[in-house]
Structure formats: C-alpha cells, structure tokens
Amino acid sequence: MSKITHFVKRHKKLFTAMTLIFFVLLGGAAFPIYNLTKEWSITLTLSILVSAIGYSGMLGVTEIALFPNAKIYHIIPLNLVLTLLSMGCRYLLEYGEVSVGSGKW
C-alpha cells in the first residue's frame, strides 16, 4: 500500500489527469442506463446501474484523496461538468459525425 501512496504523491498531476479522464469514460459508458429504442433485460439495466454507482463511489474516494481541502460545493460542479462532458462525448459517438455509420465520410 505504501508503494501506491508513494507513487500517487510523486505523480500527483498524472494521477489527477488519469482520474478525471476515467470519470469521463465511466460517465460515457454508463449513459444511457436504459435504452428506450431497444429491448433490454432488467439484468442488464441493473448491472449498468450497480457498476455506475460502484465506480462513482470509488472515484469519489479518489477525489477526496486528490483534493483533501476541497468542499462539497467545489466537487459537485466538477463532477457535473465531467458528467456532462462524458454524456456529450457519448452523444457524439452515437449520433454525431464521430460515428462510423453516419455516412458522412
């Protein structure tokens, strides 16, 4: 455990960037929780929901370690911006010009 703590303290900027990027990727993977255009089982929906809650909790603990002096009114806007960014990236991937099937090549 001390090796991990030592690594995080030595590479704080890298670890912070990796955490924020992971937060964006997680938000994109967890959106949408339920798809209204397809037939999804309740098991798939629950597994996405439980995974999203679990990973978000772990990221919250990581944010506490990264920003020990930050108050909740600093963390909530940060998480909101990261979640909106991830939802925007997922939207572009699904419906925008980033999608391979869009036919705009």
N, C-alpha and C positions, 0 to 999 in steps of 0.2 A: 504494500500500500504506500509506503514511503517513496518508492520509486515513481509512482504515478503522481503523487503530490509534488515531488521534486520536478518532474517533467512539466507539470502544469505551471508551476511557479517560474520556471526558466523560460517557457514559451507561452506566456500569457496571451499575447496578441494572436498567435496562431491558434491557440485553443479557443479563444473568443470567436474568431472568424469561423472556425470549424463548427462551433456550437450554433452560431446564427445561421450558417448555411444548412446545417442539419435541421434546424427548426423550419426553414423554408421548405426543404424537401419533405419533411414529415407532414407539414400542412398541405402540400400539394398531393401527397399520397393519400391522405385521409379525406380529401374533398372529392367527390361528394360522399357522404356517409351512406346515402340511399339513392339509387338511380330510379327515377320515375318512368324512364323510357324502356327499361329492361326488366325482366322478371328476376329478382334477386331473392335468394332464400334468407330467412331470418338469421340463419347461422352466419352467413357472410356479413350481413349488416352488423350483427353483434360482435363478430371478430374485428371488424374495422373499428367499431366504436371502442371496444376494450383496448385495442392496440393504441389508438389515438390518445385515449385517456392515460394509459400507462406511460407512453413515450413523452407526453406533455408533462406528466408529473416528474419524470426523470430530468427533462430539460429544465423544469422549474428549480429542481435541486441544484442543477449545474449553474443556473443563473444566480442562485443565492451564493454559490461559491465564487463565481466570477465577479459579481457586484455586491460585496458584503455590506456596503454602506448605502445602497440604493433603497429607496422607499417604494411602497407598492404603487404609488402614483407615478413612478418612473418606469416600472416594469410593465404595467398594464398597457400603456401606449406603445412600448417597444414590441410587446407580443402581438398587439393588434396590427401594427404596421407589418410585421413579419408574416402574420396570418393572411392579411390582405394581399401582400406580395406573392405569397405561395398560391393563393386562390387565383390571382391574375395570371400567374405562370401556367397553372393547370388549365385555365380557360383558353389561353393562347395555344397550348398544346392540343387541346381537344377540338377547338373550333376556329382557331386563327390560322394565320399563314404559316405557322411553325409545323402544322400537321402535314404529314406526307400525303394524305388522301384528299387534300383540299383542291388539288388540280390547278394550282396557281404557279406551277414551276414553269 
